[in-house]
Amino acid sequence: MYSPNPFKMNDKSRCHNFIEQFSFGVMVSNGLDASHLPFLLNREEGEQGVLYAHLSRANPQWRELEDRDALIIFQGPHGYISPSWYSSKPAVPTWNYAAVHAKGKVELLDDEATLALVENLTEKYEPALLDDSEVMSLELNRRLLRGIVGFKIAIASLQGTEKLGQNRKEQDILGIEQGLLASESQEALQLLAYMQQVRGD
């Protein structure tokens, strides 16, 4: 991923935080095969963490995954930045965004590990379901195993970029924030919230 120095996310824990916040990623493998999936990150496993997810067994991508390299793309908020928002002139339009790329080899999981993955995903996104046997019974989960393929990816490399106007003057950044706020689109407001979060770190 192209990432000029002012925008690089060099800290591993910062990349991990980003993955956990924006955990719905795109897995690219086998050349140009891609799937959109929710991922779980185990920060403590391996040198750079391990990602867990599952594919539908009907998705042919899984058949070529074992012991192959994959790229996972995690995309954060993004949006158009108007040059009219800057106090510094002249200026050109641009796009602010944040993303993390994780690469590593894929290892398919057995049934028990896949079942544990399903339970861990449920615990993250709706933990109350784990106690609702009418909705999420153990029998249902075991039937589900026939239709999914779990896998994990030991992260070999992490690259992060946050192009959020860090190379601009303070007045320009304030202008970006005011412009995003005035646009009223959900994408712009999400980008604004993320920019303010990063500035507050």
Phi, psi and omega in degrees: 000131177288126182210099177301153185310318182297340187252357184292140174258090190275340186275127182300316182294329177292318175298318178298317178301318181296314180300318180291328180283324183237068194276356178273106188245173175247120177263122179248128180210172174053041180092272185233013176287138181216143175223145179261122191215149168280136181242149170250137179250128168258103184295328190275350184267131180073180183286324183237013180099165179229135178260140178236141177196178175217152178247155168295138178296338178285346179279116185293348183300326185294334185293341181246021186266324189308123177061024176252156176284145176221151174247128176249127181251121176252120185252128176263194179298151180206161179181162180290139178241117182278137177294342180290347180277345183278149170278334179275129179230152356285168181205166181237157175296153176208186181226126175265143182197168173218141181203155174229135174250131175238134179236148176176175179273146182267138173232122179288147182260152173281178186298317183294319179291326178291320177297318177297323178297314178302316179294321179292322175296318179297318179299325180287315190264331177202075187301333181298335180295334181296336179261003181254090185291341177289327181267312185238076179278157177299323179297318179297316180299321181290326174293324179301328181302333180290343185250001182227161177231115178274152178207164174226156180227113173285117185292122178263330178212145178233132174229131178230147175221140175230096178267092189234021178086018181299337181276000181264162174293159181303319181295327177292318179297318177297324177294321176300313181298318178294321178295318178296318180297321182287338184289330175067004175281150181298321180298317180295319181291325177293319177296317179301314181298320180291318178301318180291325176298314181294319180294334181275347182290000000 
